[in-house]
Amino acid sequence: MLSEHDRKVLDEIEQELVRSSPWLVRKLRRGPKSLLPLLYDAAAVLSGLTALLCLLVIKQGTAGAALLAGMVAMARGRPADAIVRYEEALDRHRLAGEPAGVALALVRLCLTCVLLGDSPRALAHAHDCLAVCDAHGEGWHRAYATMALGIDTWRRGDPARAAELLKEGLRVVAALDDLPGTGLALAALAWIAATQDWA
């Protein structure tokens, strides 16, 4: 059973979905037969996956809802709210003994702190994530934590070490065909290269 707080979080997610994709919500409410034409439209399929993620989060429970609420807050440009939600997700995943959820929440916290320029917290979350990943043999979250460390290292003035960390993460995400992760690493490496040329 969901708590009042969790229902509020899920309502916020539903409102965002209704706002961003009202046509998809109408089709979802009509049932599966109305969704068949969507299979021919790649953009619609991606929006449908967002809706599916929301449904899975509801089934998974409150830790996933808090994590998704953090992602919605980031998409809305509210990183401080995202941090609160990610910390909530982290606590809930730890209580549930879910190392993959812990690692994902730590990655999200780390990246958000890097974006905010909060290096001490970014480093702490990245190292916590690396420890969880190493203990459980997890590579994907480890790659993101490593790339976040690379971006933070560059911002702190060590471009050579930053590039090493980003390349380490890039090797993993590229091997997994993770396009957003590959794009993140390549963009950061491009910025490092460009700033080196300007120095």
Salt bridges, closest charged atoms under 4 A:
ASP6 OD1 - ARG92 NH1 3.02
GLU12 OE2 - ARG76 NH1 3.58
GLU12 OE2 - ARG78 NH2 3.51
GLU12 OE1 - ARG85 NH2 3.66
GLU14 OE2 - ARG29 NH2 3.61
GLU16 OE2 - ARG19 NH2 2.65
GLU16 OE1 - ARG76 NH2 2.80
ASP81 OD2 - ARG78 NE 2.68
GLU87 OE2 - ARG121 NH2 2.70
GLU88 OE2 - HIS5 NE2 2.95
GLU88 OE1 - ARG85 NH1 3.94
GLU88 OE2 - ARG92 NH2 3.18
GLU98 OE1 - HIS93 ND1 2.56
ASP118 OD2 - ARG121 NH1 3.78
ASP134 OD1 - ARG142 NE 2.66
GLU138 OE2 - HIS141 ND1 3.15
ASP152 OD2 - ARG156 NE 2.76
GLU164 OE1 - ARG161 NH1 3.01
GLU168 OE2 - ARG142 NH1 3.57
